[in-house]
Amino acid sequence: ITTDASGDTLSVITRKLHQRTRMPIAEFVEELGEITESYKVIYSAINGELLLKEEYEGNFNKNKIKSTKNDYQNGVLSSRTVATYSDNNKFKNKQGNNAKNIYKMRFFPSTSTRPQGNFESDFYFDYRLEFDDNSNSSNFGKAVFEEKTEFDTKGFPVYHSTSEPGCAHEGNKEWFNYKLDTKGRIIELKAYDNLARTQRSQHSSLITYNYDKNGLIKSITDKKYSSEDKDYTKFHDLQVFEWLFDKNSYCYDYNFTNEHYCFTGQRHSLYQKKVTKKLMTKVVEEYFDAYNGEYNSQKLSPKLFKKTTYFSFPAKFNVSKNGEITAQ
């Protein structure tokens, strides 16, 4: 159940279980008493993690909208392939299907620095393609956007290119150097504007990685290059992970903070996710704040905007007047 900051229900997600395995095979999103989204899902019989999710509009009564496929390495989320489908029956991409957007995310850093489970982290696009599905367009059926990342034999990114940068502080092409610690974990990724790795500009990033006492990723900091300082001094992004180990379920969850500053739009934002677990429930509270203007680290004060309560199936529950949810 997802509620807003006032406790009013925004949506309810229910699951249909397989009669024999009791694993979820379908999920439904209900808003204002009406099913607005439905999903066919496949979960792993080994560790219960999501393998495949196919999204449909309404109650499976319309075309497939999107598919998401997760791949794991030793139980750790390693990559995700996503396809969004066109509602134009005449459209076919160069691969012969009706996916108008296709991409594969490779999560980063390596799986050895992240716990087992379906946990997103930083990522690079192995590839990303967008096609024009407008029948009246001169580019109908053609790729109108492409992005890719090349990795070395150790799995570290060495080259990235995009046909259309997302903002003025992103380049079309960038080459990387990286530094490892004594345990073989990446601790620094530095971007350059040329293959020789001698030129830097406002597009160039220095990304640093820190790990907790258990060897799991703790924080990822991204700073942009300043031509005035001749160093990477301009704050761009910070991700902080606090891994929570549940002794009852013997698995992890995490609190998460993401602070970001967009130089192009001069917008500073802060997002926080806080997890609380009880015997039959998990509550996820999400907080957010943002402002437009020059960077000021003291100016943000995130406020609760969404609260989601998950129940261990097949639990029943009660909702109190103040929005407190408890299992029966």
Helices and strands as residue ranges (DSSP letters): E 2-3, E 9-17, E 24-31, E 34-43, E 50-57, E 64-73, E 76-85, E 99-108, G 111-113, E 122-131, E 143-151, E 157-162, E 173-180, E 186-192, E 205-211, E 217-226, E 231-246, E 251-262, E 267-277, E 281-292, E 303-311, E 317-319, E 325-327
